[in-house]
Amino acid sequence: MEIRNVKSSDYYIISPLINEWWDGREMSNKLPKLFFDYFNNTSFIAEKDGEIVGFLIGFLSQSDTNVAYIHFVSVNPEFRKKQIGRRLYNAFFNSIKKNNRNVVRAVTSPVNKASIVYHTKMGFNIEKGDIEIDGVSVFSDYDGINQDRVLFVKKTN
Ligand SMILES: CC(C)(COP(=O)(O)OP(=O)(O)OC[C@H]1O[C@@H](n2cnc3c(N)ncnc32)[C@H](O)[C@@H]1OP(=O)(O)O)[C@@H](O)C(=O)NCCC(=O)NCCS
């Protein structure tokens, strides 16, 4: 398996797969083409025998020069729990280190238990929000009304 940077044309392969890879949730509208055009240096594709099996879209914060942000990560359900997500995150951590960023942030929905376990395994801490759901601290209405979120942060050095 290879890890490489994202290119613009990957959008047309990945976009139709997103909702299926998110267990039927409507997520593709949260990842428009611009992410495949302007964040290539910090976004990665996992490829096996020429087939895309995972991807990560991340970027360097414009407003905080210590911070990098992971917007999206997903692995083909048939290839999960084979350390592909970990390899994508490690590629991202290496790329941001070169840019002197030492804080990584990411956000997920409280319903996404796999994401919460995965980020915890990847060394992220959960920031203290204003409510608790199933023992996890959550920021209520973070992304708008009824759009609660779990906020992750990791120091990379
Ligand atoms: C979250 C996701 C990217 C993980 O990818 P993955 O390739 O299966 O993860 P890895 O194999 O690299 O796992 C890394 C660690 O997390 C653990 N982990 C991953 N998914 C897990 C799950 N569903 N339940 C429990 N542990 C899990 C692995 O066991 C592994 O632990 P280890 O290092 O102790 O062995 C994948 O489940 C996915 O694509 N989910 C749908 C999209 C999504 O929710 N993305 C995140 C929000 S943007």
The ligand as an SDF file (V2000), in Angstrom:
LIG
                    3D

 48 50  0  0  0  0  0  0  0  0999 V2000
  -12.1460    6.1320   11.7990 C   0  0  0  0  0  0  0  0  0  0  0  0
  -11.4710    5.3610   10.6440 C   0  0  0  0  0  0  0  0  0  0  0  0
  -10.8300    6.3730    9.6900 C   0  0  0  0  0  0  0  0  0  0  0  0
  -10.3840    4.4500   11.2340 C   0  0  0  0  0  0  0  0  0  0  0  0
   -9.6230    3.8830   10.1600 O   0  0  0  0  0  0  0  0  0  0  0  0
   -8.8670    2.4800   10.2800 P   0  0  0  0  0  0  0  0  0  0  0  0
   -7.9230    2.3580    9.1360 O   0  0  0  0  0  0  0  0  0  0  0  0
   -9.8640    1.3910   10.4800 O   0  0  0  0  0  0  0  0  0  0  0  0
   -8.0340    2.6910   11.6450 O   0  0  0  0  0  0  0  0  0  0  0  0
   -6.6820    1.9490   12.0640 P   0  0  0  0  0  0  0  0  0  0  0  0
   -6.7100    0.5290   11.5940 O   0  0  0  0  0  0  0  0  0  0  0  0
   -5.5110    2.7610   11.6230 O   0  0  0  0  0  0  0  0  0  0  0  0
   -6.8100    1.9800   13.6350 O   0  0  0  0  0  0  0  0  0  0  0  0
   -5.9640    2.7180   14.5290 C   0  0  0  0  0  0  0  0  0  0  0  0
   -6.3380    2.2980   15.9480 C   0  0  0  0  0  0  0  0  0  0  0  0
   -7.7140    2.6400   16.2070 O   0  0  0  0  0  0  0  0  0  0  0  0
   -8.4700    1.4730   16.5370 C   0  0  0  0  0  0  0  0  0  0  0  0
   -9.7970    1.5440   15.8940 N   0  0  0  0  0  0  0  0  0  0  0  0
  -10.0850    1.9630   14.6350 C   0  0  0  0  0  0  0  0  0  0  0  0
  -11.4000    1.8530   14.4080 N   0  0  0  0  0  0  0  0  0  0  0  0
  -11.9480    1.3390   15.5370 C   0  0  0  0  0  0  0  0  0  0  0  0
  -13.2600    0.9750   15.9170 C   0  0  0  0  0  0  0  0  0  0  0  0
  -14.2910    1.0970   15.0590 N   0  0  0  0  0  0  0  0  0  0  0  0
  -13.4720    0.4820   17.1610 N   0  0  0  0  0  0  0  0  0  0  0  0
  -12.4400    0.3260   18.0300 C   0  0  0  0  0  0  0  0  0  0  0  0
  -11.1500    0.6420   17.7190 N   0  0  0  0  0  0  0  0  0  0  0  0
  -10.9220    1.1440   16.4910 C   0  0  0  0  0  0  0  0  0  0  0  0
   -7.6960    0.3170   15.9350 C   0  0  0  0  0  0  0  0  0  0  0  0
   -7.9790   -0.8890   16.5840 O   0  0  0  0  0  0  0  0  0  0  0  0
   -6.2610    0.7770   16.1440 C   0  0  0  0  0  0  0  0  0  0  0  0
   -5.8710    0.5390   17.4700 O   0  0  0  0  0  0  0  0  0  0  0  0
   -4.4180   -0.0730   17.8030 P   0  0  0  0  0  0  0  0  0  0  0  0
   -3.4210    0.9370   17.3150 O   0  0  0  0  0  0  0  0  0  0  0  0
   -4.4390   -0.2600   19.2880 O   0  0  0  0  0  0  0  0  0  0  0  0
   -4.3170   -1.3490   17.0210 O   0  0  0  0  0  0  0  0  0  0  0  0
  -12.5120    4.4640    9.8960 C   0  0  0  0  0  0  0  0  0  0  0  0
  -13.2280    3.6930   10.8430 O   0  0  0  0  0  0  0  0  0  0  0  0
  -13.4930    5.2280    9.0390 C   0  0  0  0  0  0  0  0  0  0  0  0
  -13.2190    5.5240    7.8770 O   0  0  0  0  0  0  0  0  0  0  0  0
  -14.6990    5.5630    9.5850 N   0  0  0  0  0  0  0  0  0  0  0  0
  -15.7380    6.2860    8.8170 C   0  0  0  0  0  0  0  0  0  0  0  0
  -15.3510    7.7320    8.5960 C   0  0  0  0  0  0  0  0  0  0  0  0
  -15.1500    8.4890    9.9000 C   0  0  0  0  0  0  0  0  0  0  0  0
  -15.9220    8.3600   10.8200 O   0  0  0  0  0  0  0  0  0  0  0  0
  -14.0810    9.3310    9.9660 N   0  0  0  0  0  0  0  0  0  0  0  0
  -13.7120   10.0720   11.1860 C   0  0  0  0  0  0  0  0  0  0  0  0
  -14.4390   11.3490   11.3700 C   0  0  0  0  0  0  0  0  0  0  0  0
  -13.9810   12.6030   10.1630 S   0  0  0  0  0  0  0  0  0  0  0  0
  1  2  1  0
  2  3  1  0
  2  4  1  0
  2 36  1  0
  4  5  1  0
  5  6  1  0
  6  7  2  0
  6  8  1  0
  6  9  1  0
  9 10  1  0
 10 11  2  0
 10 12  1  0
 10 13  1  0
 13 14  1  0
 14 15  1  0
 15 16  1  0
 15 30  1  0
 16 17  1  0
 17 18  1  0
 17 28  1  0
 18 19  1  0
 18 27  1  0
 19 20  2  0
 20 21  1  0
 21 22  1  0
 21 27  2  0
 22 23  1  0
 22 24  2  0
 24 25  1  0
 25 26  2  0
 26 27  1  0
 28 29  1  0
 28 30  1  0
 30 31  1  0
 31 32  1  0
 32 33  2  0
 32 34  1  0
 32 35  1  0
 36 37  1  0
 36 38  1  0
 38 39  2  0
 38 40  1  0
 40 41  1  0
 41 42  1  0
 42 43  1  0
 43 44  2  0
 43 45  1  0
 45 46  1  0
 46 47  1  0
 47 48  1  0
M  END
$$$$
